[in-house]
């Protein structure tokens, strides 16, 4: 009887393995295989033009990026965009969650209202914000400048995406608008996951609402904040469609992903383009992999 049960277990395991085998093969080829192929090209002198001999040049393409003015400019833009996007989105989402956390009337409507921008693609949003960032002022104003002028705040009109110092901060506005609702939902889930008994016990001990939030609720949101930072950082580092939708491949607002596209497809320098793409992969991995290890450790402790 025991051997029959063991055979059944073995058949179930084999059945499960063969069921997921096509997915394993597809991931191995189209994910990890493509990554290895990309790394291989990034270590060569290959491009779409004529090359007498395709040969391995080691890390030359990567070291060249460090002294490439356009790459360092794109990286600087990405850092400005990422910091603005992450901090502003975190703050906006937290405030919205804090307002809804008490269970106000019409909470379902406000949740849907805040989350609605998530249904819009970055490229569609970029196209809309291209008009809103219209840079003409005064009588010819449109978009945000027209709105500011109409409400008596004309002195706040500016060049938006054409501003040398503020272009990337302006670029973060639509990204914040889209992702703040998602961050709100994560914070709200974090708040609702804290037992009400903890609040009641604190109130019985004489704690004020401010003390309850500061000393009990906020510390328990640390894993939520970490998750939000990882998600927003991942989104920001790969940002491409929003930037292109608003200002094309313009040098002033070019980020690393846009420069990768330009190098690979516009200039035809496959080795340089793949080196940039591997650089993006490494940036994302440096953020995501430690987080995944942290999550696995937390699961192991439970």
VOMARPA-631218 format. One line per 10 residues: number of its first residue (from 1); for each residue x, y, z of N, C-alpha, C. Coordinates in steps of 0.02 Angstrom, whole numbers, padded with zeros to 5 digits. Layout:
! VOMARPA-631218
NUM = X/Y/Z/X/Y/Z/X/Y/Z  ... .
This chain:
! VOMARPA-631218
1 = 00042/-00060/00000/00000/00000/00000/00043/00063/00000  00098/00060/00039/00142/00118/00044/00175/00133/-00023  00195/00080/-00059/00228/00091/-00124/00180/00122/-00174  00116/00104/-00170/00066/00132/-00216/00059/00207/-00203  00057/00226/-00139/00052/00298/-00123/00113/00336/-00147  00171/00306/-00139/00233/00339/-00161/00233/00347/-00237  00207/00296/-00272/00203/00300/-00345/00155/00356/-00367  00100/00362/-00330/00052/00415/-00346/00083/00484/-00336  00121/00491/-00280/00155/00554/-00267/00205/00570/-00322  00242/00518/-00343/00292/00527/-00396/00258/00548/-00461 .
11 = 00202/00516/-00477/00165/00533/-00538/00140/00606/-00535  00116/00626/-00476/00092/00695/-00468/00149/00745/-00478  00207/00729/-00449/00265/00774/-00456/00287/00779/-00529  00290/00720/-00561/00310/00720/-00632/00259/00757/-00675  00194/00747/-00659/00142/00781/-00696/00147/00856/-00687  00160/00878/-00625/00168/00950/-00613/00229/00978/-00648  00284/00939/-00649/00345/00962/-00683/00334/00971/-00758  00303/00920/-00789/00291/00924/-00862/00239/00978/-00879  00196/00994/-00830/00146/01046/-00842/00179/01115/-00847  00230/01127/-00804/00264/01192/-00805/00326/01192/-00850 .
21 = 00344/01134/-00878/00404/01130/-00919/00404/01179/-00978  00349/01187/-01015/00349/01236/-01070/00365/01307/-01046  00339/01325/-00988/00354/01392/-00961/00427/01398/-00942  00455/01345/-00913/00525/01346/-00894/00569/01355/-00955  00552/01319/-01008/00591/01324/-01070/00585/01394/-01100  00524/01421/-01101/00513/01487/-01129/00552/01541/-01090  00550/01537/-01024/00587/01585/-00983/00662/01578/-00993  00685/01515/-00996/00757/01503/-01006/00782/01532/-01071  00741/01527/-01124/00762/01551/-01190/00752/01626/-01196  00690/01649/-01183/00672/01718/-01198/00688/01769/-01143 .
31 = 00707/01745/-01084/00728/01791/-01031/00803/01784/-01019  00824/01728/-00991/00894/01719/-00974/00938/01711/-01036  00911/01677/-01086/00949/01670/-01148/00960/01737/-01181  00909/01779/-01183/00915/01845/-01213/00962/01890/-01173  00962/01882/-01107/01007/01922/-01065/01080/01903/-01082  01094/01838/-01086/01162/01816/-01103/01182/01839/-01173  01135/01838/-01220/01149/01860/-01288/01164/01935/-01289  01126/01973/-01249/01138/02046/-01245/01206/02060/-01214  01223/02025/-01161/01289/02035/-01129/01344/02018/-01178  01335/01966/-01217/01385/01946/-01266/01397/02001/-01317 .
41 = 01343/02031/-01342/01350/02085/-01391/01384/02146/-01359  01367/02160/-01295/01396/02218/-01262/01471/02212/-01251  01497/02152/-01256/01569/02140/-01248/01605/02137/-01315  01570/02154/-01369/01599/02150/-01436/01602/02220/-01468  01627/02222/-01530/01630/02285/-01567/01576/02287/-01621  01523/02249/-01610/01471/02240/-01661/01426/02301/-01667  01410/02320/-01728/01361/02372/-01743/01327/02355/-01809  01279/02396/-01828/01241/02381/-01889/01280/02399/-01953  01336/02434/-01945/01377/02451/-02002/01425/02395/-02019  01472/02409/-02064/01520/02358/-02085/01576/02352/-02035 .
51 = 01588/02292/-02011/01644/02279/-01966/01684/02222/-01996  01749/02234/-02007/01790/02182/-02039/01789/02117/-02000  01794/02124/-01935/01795/02064/-01893/01761/02080/-01826  01709/02042/-01810/01676/02049/-01746/01718/02014/-01693  01741/02052/-01645/01784/02023/-01594/01766/02048/-01525  01789/02011/-01475/01775/02029/-01406/01821/02086/-01385  01792/02139/-01357/01831/02196/-01335/01829/02204/-01259  01803/02154/-01224/01800/02156/-01152/01753/02209/-01126  01776/02246/-01077/01734/02297/-01045/01742/02366/-01076  01772/02369/-01135/01784/02433/-01167/01720/02474/-01175 .
61 = 01666/02443/-01197/01603/02479/-01207/01577/02509/-01142  01590/02474/-01087/01566/02499/-01022/01610/02556/-00997  01676/02549/-01005/01721/02603/-00984/01711/02666/-01026  01694/02655/-01090/01681/02713/-01134/01620/02752/-01110  01571/02717/-01082/01511/02750/-01057/01527/02799/-01001  01577/02782/-00960/01594/02824/-00903/01621/02892/-00924  01648/02896/-00985/01675/02960/-01010/01632/02988/-01066  01575/02957/-01077/01528/02980/-01129/01484/03035/-01099  01491/03096/-01123/01455/03153/-01095/01380/03144/-01100  01356/03115/-01155/01284/03106/-01164/01257/03054/-01115 .
71 = 01297/03002/-01101/01274/02952/-01053/01272/02980/-00982  01324/03017/-00962/01324/03046/-00895/01269/03098/-00887  01254/03133/-00942/01198/03181/-00940/01132/03145/-00931  01123/03090/-00968/01061/03050/-00962/01055/03020/-00892  01111/02998/-00864/01110/02969/-00797/01093/03023/-00745  01121/03083/-00754/01105/03139/-00709/01031/03155/-00712  01003/03157/-00772/00931/03170/-00779/00890/03116/-00745  00912/03054/-00751/00875/02998/-00721/00876/03004/-00645  00932/03024/-00616/00937/03031/-00543/00890/03086/-00519  00889/03143/-00555/00843/03198/-00537/00770/03175/-00540 .
81 = 00754/03141/-00595/00686/03116/-00604/00667/03067/-00550  00712/03019/-00536/00697/02966/-00488/00686/02994/-00418  00730/03038/-00395/00723/03065/-00328/00658/03105/-00320  00643/03147/-00371/00582/03187/-00368/00520/03142/-00371  00521/03095/-00416/00464/03050/-00426/00450/03008/-00364  00502/02978/-00335/00493/02933/-00278/00470/02971/-00216  00502/03026/-00200/00485/03063/-00140/00416/03095/-00145  00401/03126/-00202/00336/03159/-00211/00279/03108/-00212  00289/03051/-00245/00238/02999/-00249/00226/02969/-00180  00280/02956/-00144/00273/02928/-00076/00234/02976/-00032 .
91 = 00249/03040/-00035/00215/03089/00007/00142/03096/-00012  00128/03101/-00077/00059/03109/-00101/00017/03048/-00083  00044/02988/-00096/00007/02927/-00081/-00006/02918/-00007  00044/02938/00034/00037/02931/00107/-00018/02978/00132  -00018/03040/00108/-00069/03088/00130/-00139/03065/00110  -00147/03040/00049/-00212/03015/00027/-00235/02956/00069  -00189/02910/00084/-00206/02852/00125/-00225/02873/00196  -00190/02923/00222/-00203/02948/00289/-00273/02978/00293  -00294/03012/00239/-00360/03042/00238/-00416/02990/00233  -00401/02935/00199/-00452/02882/00190/-00451/02830/00245 .
101 = -00397/02830/00284/-00387/02776/00333/-00441/02773/00385  -00473/02828/00401/-00525/02830/00452/-00591/02803/00428  -00596/02786/00363/-00659/02760/00337/-00710/02814/00325  -00692/02866/00288/-00737/02922/00275/-00793/02902/00228  -00845/02943/00225/-00900/02930/00179/-00875/02937/00107  -00900/02893/00065/-00879/02895/-00005/-00809/02870/-00016  -00785/02828/00030/-00716/02803/00024/-00706/02764/-00041  -00756/02724/-00060/-00751/02685/-00121/-00742/02729/-00182  -00779/02785/-00184/-00772/02831/-00240/-00703/02862/-00243  -00678/02884/-00185/-00612/02916/-00184/-00556/02867/-00200 .
111 = -00563/02805/-00177/-00513/02754/-00195/-00510/02745/-00270  -00568/02739/-00302/-00571/02730/-00374/-00544/02792/-00410  -00562/02851/-00383/-00541/02914/-00413/-00464/02921/-00411  -00434/02903/-00355/-00362/02908/-00347/-00326/02855/-00390  -00357/02797/-00397/-00325/02743/-00435/-00335/02749/-00510  -00382/02790/-00531/-00398/02795/-00603/-00338/02808/-00647  -00292/02853/-00629/-00234/02866/-00673/-00194/02803/-00689  -00197/02752/-00645/-00160/02690/-00659/-00185/02655/-00721  -00246/02670/-00741/-00275/02638/-00801/-00249/02670/-00865  -00214/02726/-00859/-00189/02761/-00918/-00117/02742/-00930 .
121 = -00099/02727/-00991/-00030/02708/-01006/00014/02770/-01003  00079/02759/-00992/00126/02814/-00988/00131/02851/-01054  00125/02816/-01110/00132/02850/-01175/00072/02895/-01188  00012/02872/-01168/-00048/02914/-01176/-00045/02974/-01130  -00021/02963/-01070/-00014/03019/-01023/00038/03068/-01048  00093/03043/-01076/00145/03086/-01103/00119/03130/-01159  00077/03102/-01201/00048/03140/-01256/00004/03197/-01230  -00035/03182/-01177/-00079/03234/-01148/-00038/03288/-01114  00013/03268/-01077/00054/03317/-01041/00100/03356/-01087  00111/03332/-01148/00150/03372/-01196/00113/03438/-01209 .
131 = 00047/03435/-01213/00008/03497/-01223/00005/03538/-01159  -00003/03504/-01101/-00007/03540/-01038/00057/03577/-01022  00114/03551/-01047/00178/03584/-01035/00195/03635/-01089  00144/03660/-01124/00154/03711/-01176/00191/03770/-01144  00245/03793/-01176/00290/03841/-01143/00275/03914/-01157  00230/03928/-01203/00214/03998/-01216/00181/04031/-01155  00193/04096/-01147/00166/04132/-01089/00124/04191/-01112  00093/04225/-01064/00054/04285/-01079/-00008/04268/-01119  -00021/04308/-01171/-00082/04300/-01211/-00082/04234/-01250  -00023/04208/-01265/-00018/04146/-01304/-00014/04084/-01260 .
141 = -00025/04092/-01195/-00018/04036/-01149/-00069/03981/-01162  -00050/03920/-01147/-00094/03862/-01151/-00073/03813/-01097  -00113/03761/-01087/-00096/03710/-01038/-00091/03738/-00968  -00040/03717/-00931/-00030/03739/-00863/-00021/03814/-00858  00016/03843/-00906/00027/03915/-00904/-00038/03954/-00911  -00084/03928/-00952/-00149/03961/-00959/-00190/03954/-00895  -00187/03896/-00864/-00223/03885/-00801/-00197/03933/-00747  -00131/03939/-00742/-00102/03983/-00692/-00121/04056/-00706  -00121/04074/-00769/-00140/04142/-00787/-00213/04156/-00772  -00256/04106/-00782/-00328/04114/-00772/-00346/04122/-00699 .
151 = -00307/04095/-00654/-00323/04099/-00583/-00281/04152/-00548  -00249/04194/-00586/-00211/04249/-00557/-00142/04232/-00532  -00115/04175/-00554/-00047/04154/-00534/00000/04155/-00593  -00009/04204/-00636/00032/04208/-00696/00106/04212/-00682  00125/04238/-00624/00196/04244/-00607/00229/04176/-00599  00188/04122/-00592/00216/04054/-00586/00226/04020/-00653  00207/04053/-00708/00217/04023/-00774/00292/04012/-00786  00308/03957/-00817/00379/03944/-00832/00386/03903/-00895  00447/03884/-00910/00462/03848/-00973/00452/03773/-00967  00435/03749/-00908/00423/03678/-00896/00478/03633/-00923 .
161 = 00464/03595/-00975/00512/03545/-00999/00570/03576/-01038  00568/03641/-01052/00624/03674/-01087/00671/03707/-01037  00652/03708/-00974/00695/03738/-00923/00757/03696/-00913  00815/03727/-00915/00878/03690/-00910/00885/03654/-00843  00862/03687/-00789/00871/03659/-00722/00809/03621/-00697  00750/03639/-00723/00689/03610/-00696/00652/03562/-00741  00681/03545/-00799/00646/03502/-00847/00628/03434/-00818  00676/03403/-00784/00664/03335/-00758/00616/03336/-00699  00614/03391/-00661/00566/03396/-00607/00495/03402/-00636  00489/03437/-00692/00424/03442/-00726/00404/03374/-00754 .
171 = 00452/03336/-00780/00438/03270/-00808/00410/03223/-00755  00428/03234/-00692/00405/03190/-00638/00331/03201/-00621  00303/03259/-00639/00235/03276/-00620/00184/03223/-00644  00183/03206/-00710/00134/03156/-00732/00146/03087/-00701  00210/03070/-00689/00225/03005/-00659/00199/03003/-00587  00206/03058/-00551/00180/03062/-00483/00104/03056/-00484  00073/03091/-00531/00000/03089/-00537/-00026/03019/-00550  00011/02981/-00591/-00012/02914/-00607/-00001/02864/-00550  00057/02867/-00517/00075/02815/-00468/00054/02831/-00397  00035/02893/-00381/00018/02909/-00312/-00043/02870/-00288 .
181 = -00091/02857/-00332/-00150/02818/-00314/-00132/02746/-00295  -00084/02718/-00331/-00061/02650/-00317/-00026/02648/-00249  00015/02699/-00235/00049/02703/-00171/-00002/02712/-00115  -00054/02752/-00128/-00108/02760/-00080/-00140/02693/-00063  -00152/02651/-00113/-00182/02586/-00101/-00137/02541/-00058  -00071/02544/-00070/-00024/02504/-00030/-00023/02528/00043  -00021/02593/00052/-00021/02620/00120/-00087/02604/00155  -00142/02609/00119/-00208/02595/00148/-00212/02522/00170  -00185/02478/00129/-00184/02406/00147/-00141/02396/00209  -00085/02434/00213/-00043/02429/00272/-00079/02452/00335 .
191 = -00115/02507/00330/-00153/02533/00388/-00206/02483/00409  -00242/02455/00359/-00298/02410/00375/-00273/02342/00401  -00209/02328/00389/-00181/02265/00414/-00161/02267/00487  -00163/02327/00517/-00145/02334/00588/-00208/02322/00630  -00208/02275/00677/-00269/02260/00716/-00295/02320/00755  -00360/02328/00755/-00392/02383/00793/-00379/02377/00868  -00367/02315/00891/-00355/02305/00962/-00294/02344/00987  -00245/02352/00944/-00184/02388/00963/-00201/02462/00975  -00244/02490/00933/-00263/02560/00943/-00304/02568/01007  -00351/02522/01017/-00393/02527/01076/-00352/02520/01140 .
201 = -00304/02475/01139/-00261/02466/01198/-00221/02530/01212  -00198/02562/01159/-00160/02624/01168/-00204/02680/01194  -00266/02682/01171/-00312/02734/01195/-00328/02723/01269  -00336/02659/01288/-00349/02644/01358/-00290/02667/01402  -00230/02661/01376/-00170/02682/01413/-00161/02758/01412  -00207/02794/01379/-00204/02866/01380/-00165/02898/01323  -00149/02859/01271/-00111/02887/01214/-00157/02930/01171  -00130/02985/01146/-00167/03029/01100/-00166/02998/01030  -00208/03024/00986/-00210/02998/00917/-00142/03009/00883  -00111/03066/00896/-00045/03080/00867/00005/03028/00891 .
211 = 00005/03011/00955/00051/02962/00982/00037/02892/00954  -00027/02877/00944/-00045/02811/00916/-00016/02803/00846  -00024/02856/00806/00003/02853/00738/00079/02852/00738  00110/02895/00778/00182/02903/00777/00218/02843/00807  00192/02815/00861/00229/02763/00897/00204/02692/00883  00144/02686/00856/00116/02619/00845/00105/02604/00771  00068/02647/00737/00050/02633/00667/00108/02644/00619  00139/02702/00621/00192/02717/00572/00250/02667/00574  00275/02646/00632/00329/02597/00632/00311/02531/00598  00247/02513/00600/00226/02450/00569/00217/02456/00494 .
221 = 00223/02517/00468/00219/02527/00396/00286/02523/00361  00339/02509/00399/00407/02506/00370/00412/02457/00312  00385/02394/00317/00388/02349/00259/00350/02377/00199  00295/02412/00211/00257/02442/00156/00298/02496/00122  00331/02538/00161/00373/02591/00133/00429/02561/00092  00460/02508/00116/00514/02475/00080/00489/02448/00013  00431/02416/00015/00401/02389/-00047/00387/02445/-00097  00361/02501/-00073/00346/02558/-00117/00409/02585/-00149  00462/02592/-00109/00525/02618/-00137/00552/02572/-00191  00547/02506/-00181/00572/02458/-00230/00531/02464/-00295 .
231 = 00465/02466/-00289/00422/02470/-00348/00433/02535/-00386  00435/02591/-00350/00444/02655/-00384/00514/02661/-00415  00564/02636/-00379/00631/02637/-00407/00637/02596/-00470  00605/02538/-00470/00605/02494/-00529/00571/02528/-00588  00514/02560/-00575/00477/02595/-00628/00518/02653/-00656  00549/02690/-00611/00586/02750/-00631/00647/02734/-00672  00685/02684/-00652/00748/02669/-00687/00737/02647/-00759  00678/02618/-00773/00664/02595/-00841/00621/02645/-00880  00611/02704/-00852/00566/02753/-00882/00587/02770/-00954  00540/02761/-01000/00553/02774/-01071/00494/02807/-01105 .
241 = 00435/02773/-01102/00377/02795/-01141/00351/02864/-01120  00351/02878/-01054/00327/02943/-01031/00372/02999/-01056  00438/02989/-01052/00486/03040/-01073/00479/03053/-01148  00475/02999/-01187/00469/03006/-01260/00402/03037/-01278  00349/03018/-01242/00283/03045/-01256/00278/03120/-01245  00315/03145/-01197/00312/03217/-01181/00360/03257/-01225  00422/03236/-01229/00473/03278/-01262/00515/03240/-01312  00491/03183/-01336/00529/03145/-01385/00596/03123/-01357  00647/03121/-01401/00714/03101/-01380/00759/03162/-01371  00729/03218/-01352/00766/03280/-01344/00823/03272/-01293 .
251 = 00879/03302/-01308/00938/03296/-01265/00925/03321/-01195  00887/03375/-01188/00876/03406/-01123/00842/03361/-01073  00798/03317/-01095/00760/03274/-01050/00776/03199/-01062  00831/03187/-01093/00849/03117/-01109/00872/03080/-01047  00844/03020/-01036/00865/02977/-00981/00901/02916/-01011  00924/02872/-00968/00967/02817/-00990/00931/02772/-01040  00867/02755/-01027/00831/02710/-01072/00821/02742/-01140  00809/02807/-01142/00801/02842/-01206/00867/02843/-01244  00921/02854/-01209/00987/02855/-01241/01004/02786/-01267  00984/02734/-01232/00995/02665/-01255/00960/02654/-01322 .
261 = 00897/02677/-01327/00859/02670/-01390/00894/02707/-01446  00916/02768/-01432/00948/02809/-01483/01013/02777/-01507  01053/02751/-01460/01116/02720/-01479/01105/02656/-01519  01056/02617/-01499/01044/02552/-01531/01010/02559/-01599  00956/02596/-01603/00914/02596/-01663/00926/02657/-01708  00941/02714/-01678/00952/02774/-01720/01024/02777/-01745  01072/02764/-01701/01143/02766/-01720/01168/02698/-01745  01133/02645/-01730/01152/02579/-01753/01212/02550/-01717  01229/02577/-01659/01286/02551/-01621/01260/02499/-01571  01256/02437/-01595/01227/02383/-01554/01267/02370/-01491 .
271 = 01333/02372/-01496/01374/02358/-01438/01363/02410/-01383  01361/02472/-01402/01350/02526/-01353/01280/02522/-01324  01230/02511/-01368/01161/02507/-01345/01150/02450/-01296  01179/02392/-01311/01171/02335/-01266/01209/02345/-01201  01265/02380/-01203/01302/02396/-01142/01259/02440/-01097  01224/02489/-01126/01180/02532/-01087/01123/02491/-01058  01095/02445/-01097/01039/02404/-01073/01062/02359/-01016  01123/02332/-01019/01149/02292/-00964/01160/02335/-00902  01181/02397/-00913/01189/02444/-00857/01121/02455/-00822  01068/02463/-00861/01000/02471/-00833/00981/02408/-00794 .
281 = 00995/02350/-00822/00980/02287/-00789/01016/02282/-00722  01079/02303/-00720/01117/02301/-00658/01087/02348/-00607  01068/02409/-00628/01037/02457/-00583/00974/02428/-00551  00932/02398/-00593/00869/02368/-00568/00885/02310/-00521  00933/02268/-00539/00951/02210/-00498/00977/02232/-00430  01016/02286/-00428/01043/02311/-00364/00988/02333/-00317  00931/02351/-00345/00874/02372/-00304/00830/02313/-00286  00815/02271/-00335/00765/02218/-00327/00792/02157/-00290  00853/02135/-00307/00880/02073/-00278/00886/02076/-00202  00915/02130/-00173/00917/02133/-00099/00847/02132/-00068 .
291 = 00799/02163/-00102/00731/02163/-00076/00702/02092/-00076  00713/02055/-00130/00688/01987/-00134/00720/01942/-00081  00785/01953/-00068/00818/01915/-00015/00789/01932/00053  00774/01996/00063/00744/02018/00126/00675/01985/00135  00635/01985/00083/00568/01955/00086/00573/01880/00101  00620/01846/00068/00628/01774/00080/00649/01759/00152  00692/01801/00180/00712/01791/00249/00654/01802/00297  00613/01853/00281/00555/01866/00323/00506/01808/00321  00497/01779/00262/00452/01722/00255/00479/01661/00292  00546/01655/00292/00577/01597/00326/00569/01601/00402 .
301 = 00566/01663/00428/00559/01672/00500/00489/01657/00524  00440/01661/00479/00370/01651/00499/00353/01578/00509 .
